[in-house]
Structures are given as C-alpha cells and as structure tokens.
Amino acid sequence: MHTGRIEEARAHVAAGRAARMQDISPHHAFLPAAAAALAATDEEADGAYAAAYAVPGASSWVFELARLRWPTGPGCTAGTAPPRLVLRDAHQACRGPRAYPWLRRCARELRAAGTRWTPRPPGRNR
C-alpha cells in the first residue's frame, strides 16, 4: 500500500462488508473484493486476489482489473517492479478508456524493466 495507511484501508474494507456493498451489484461486489486484496496481509494476499479475480463479471471492468493487477498484484512484492506481462496487460487495458497517464506509467515501467517496446496511446503521434 503506497499511502502507508493500511489500517485505515482495512477499516474501509470492513465498513464496506458491513454495509453489504457486495449485494448491490456485481460491480459493487468487485470493488470491495479488490480493496480487500490491496489491503490484505502477505499471508492473505494470494487468496484475496484470487477472490477478487473470481467475482462474476470481473473481466468486464477492464480498467479496474488492470489497476488491481498492477502495481500490487501477484508477483509484485514490496519494492519490486511489476512483471512485464502484468505491465503489458495493464497497458492494453488502459488503451480502451484512453487512460493516458496510466499508459505513460506503464510505458515507463516497461522501459525500466528492459522492454524495448514503446507503446503509443491511440490517436497520439508524440
């Protein structure tokens, strides 16, 4: 967790569960599951990520799923860079909604990981 406020994050996850947010809609089921994965302890993380990915319809929310997978998803331990495949998947997911800041961030991380691939956002020639 980049903010260093892990206990506050866990409290928000607990509040979402207590409010039964997951019962509102499939998207509302995915959001607290994703938050729980991000706030999980190292021991809980694999199961929490698997649970978030398994929420029915998770693949429908491409951008949110990409954000969950990167930069804190499986294979990304504290202080390590995301795996190249995760970055490529995240970049591809960010192209659809034209999330240019995320596209640039993915490209920087890919270059830092030694990948020569330099993607360009759709419709941009710079």
C-alpha positions as CSV (number, residue, x, y, z in Angstrom):
1,M,0.0,0.0,0.0
2,H,1.6,3.2,-1.2
3,T,0.0,5.6,1.3
4,G,1.2,3.8,4.4
5,R,-2.3,3.9,5.8
6,I,-3.0,0.2,5.7
7,E,-5.1,0.1,8.9
8,E,-7.4,2.8,7.6
9,A,-7.7,0.9,4.3
10,R,-8.6,-2.3,6.2
11,A,-11.2,-0.3,8.2
12,H,-12.8,0.9,4.9
13,V,-12.9,-2.7,3.6
14,A,-14.6,-3.8,6.8
15,A,-17.1,-1.0,6.6
16,G,-18.0,-1.9,3.0
17,R,-18.5,-5.5,4.0
18,A,-20.7,-4.5,7.0
19,A,-22.8,-2.4,4.7
20,R,-23.1,-5.4,2.4
21,M,-21.9,-3.4,-0.5
22,Q,-21.3,-6.6,-2.5
23,D,-25.0,-7.2,-2.6
24,I,-25.8,-4.0,-4.6
25,S,-24.5,-5.2,-8.0
26,P,-21.7,-7.3,-9.5
27,H,-19.5,-4.2,-9.9
28,H,-20.1,-3.3,-6.3
29,A,-19.1,-6.9,-5.4
30,F,-15.8,-6.5,-7.3
31,L,-14.8,-3.2,-5.7
32,P,-14.7,-4.3,-2.1
33,A,-13.1,-7.6,-3.2
34,A,-10.4,-5.6,-5.0
35,A,-9.9,-3.3,-2.0
36,A,-9.6,-6.3,0.3
37,A,-6.9,-7.7,-1.9
38,L,-5.0,-4.4,-1.9
39,A,-5.3,-4.2,1.9
40,A,-4.5,-7.9,2.6
41,T,-1.6,-9.1,4.7
42,D,1.1,-11.0,2.9
43,E,-0.4,-14.2,4.2
44,E,-3.9,-13.3,2.9
45,A,-2.9,-11.7,-0.4
46,D,-2.9,-14.7,-2.8
47,G,-6.4,-15.8,-1.6
48,A,-7.7,-12.2,-1.6
49,Y,-6.5,-11.6,-5.1
50,A,-7.9,-14.9,-6.3
51,A,-11.3,-14.0,-4.7
52,A,-11.3,-10.6,-6.5
53,Y,-10.4,-12.1,-9.8
54,A,-13.2,-14.7,-9.4
55,V,-16.0,-12.2,-8.8
56,P,-18.5,-12.8,-11.6
57,G,-18.0,-10.2,-14.2
58,A,-14.6,-9.1,-13.0
59,S,-13.2,-9.3,-16.5
60,S,-15.9,-6.8,-17.6
61,W,-14.2,-4.0,-15.7
62,V,-11.0,-4.0,-17.7
63,F,-9.5,-0.8,-16.3
64,E,-10.3,-1.7,-12.6
65,L,-8.9,-5.2,-13.1
66,A,-5.7,-3.8,-14.7
67,R,-5.3,-1.4,-11.7
68,L,-5.8,-4.3,-9.4
69,R,-3.2,-6.4,-11.2
70,W,-0.7,-3.6,-11.3
71,P,1.4,-2.5,-9.5
72,T,0.5,-4.5,-6.4
73,G,-0.8,-7.8,-7.8
74,P,0.6,-11.3,-7.6
75,G,4.3,-11.4,-8.4
76,C,4.8,-7.8,-7.2
77,T,6.3,-7.9,-3.7
78,A,7.1,-4.8,-1.8
79,G,9.9,-2.8,-3.5
80,T,9.8,-4.8,-6.8
81,A,8.7,-3.8,-10.2
82,P,5.6,-5.4,-11.7
83,P,6.3,-8.3,-14.0
84,R,6.4,-7.4,-17.7
85,L,3.4,-9.5,-18.6
86,V,1.3,-7.6,-15.9
87,L,2.5,-4.3,-17.3
88,R,1.7,-5.3,-20.9
89,D,-1.8,-6.4,-19.8
90,A,-2.3,-3.2,-17.8
91,H,-1.2,-1.1,-20.8
92,Q,-3.6,-2.9,-23.1
93,A,-6.4,-2.4,-20.6
94,C,-5.7,1.3,-20.3
95,R,-5.8,1.8,-24.1
96,G,-9.6,1.3,-24.3
97,P,-10.6,4.1,-21.9
98,R,-7.7,6.2,-23.1
99,A,-6.2,6.5,-19.7
100,Y,-3.2,8.4,-20.9
101,P,-1.5,8.9,-17.5
102,W,-1.7,5.1,-16.9
103,L,-0.5,4.4,-20.4
104,R,2.6,6.6,-19.9
105,R,3.2,5.0,-16.5
106,C,3.1,1.5,-18.0
107,A,5.4,2.5,-20.8
108,R,7.9,3.9,-18.2
109,E,7.8,0.8,-16.2
110,L,8.2,-1.4,-19.3
111,R,11.3,0.5,-20.3
112,A,12.7,0.3,-16.8
113,A,12.1,-3.4,-16.9
114,G,14.3,-3.6,-20.0
115,T,11.5,-3.9,-22.6
116,R,12.2,-2.1,-25.8
117,W,8.6,-1.9,-26.7
118,T,7.4,1.7,-26.6
119,P,3.7,1.8,-26.9
120,R,1.9,5.0,-28.0
121,P,-1.6,6.0,-26.9
122,P,-4.3,5.7,-29.6
123,G,-4.6,8.8,-31.6
124,R,-1.3,10.3,-30.4
125,N,1.7,10.7,-32.6
126,R,4.1,12.0,-29.9
